[in-house]
Amino acid sequence: MPETTFEHTRYDVHVDRVTRITLTRPEKRNAQDCRMLHEIDHAFQQATPDETTSA
């Protein structure tokens, strides 16, 4: 799956094998819009087959 540039979320994989998806739209109090929902969905699709993460 190609890498995506996230505008409203941040995708981090930590040393302890935990993937964190952070909402980064504080000016709108992290209200979800179509772009953010797409990014969240893509982040989960990216994390699911990743064997380097466990949670």
WOQUI-V155522 format. One record per residue. RES is the residue in three letters. BURIAL is + if it has 16 or more other C-alpha atoms within 10 Angstrom, else -. Layout:
res = (RES	RES)
burial = (BURIAL	BURIAL)
//
This chain:
res = (MET	PRO	GLU	THR	THR	PHE	GLU	HIS	THR	ARG	TYR	ASP	VAL	HIS	VAL	ASP	ARG	VAL	THR	ARG	ILE	THR	LEU	THR	ARG	PRO	GLU	LYS	ARG	ASN	ALA	GLN	ASP	CYS	ARG	MET	LEU	HIS	GLU	ILE	ASP	HIS	ALA	PHE	GLN	GLN	ALA	THR	PRO	ASP	GLU	THR	THR	SER	ALA)
burial = (-	-	-	-	-	+	-	+	+	-	+	-	-	-	-	-	-	-	+	-	+	-	+	+	-	-	-	-	-	-	-	-	-	-	-	+	-	-	+	+	-	+	+	-	-	-	+	-	-	-	-	-	-	-	-)
//
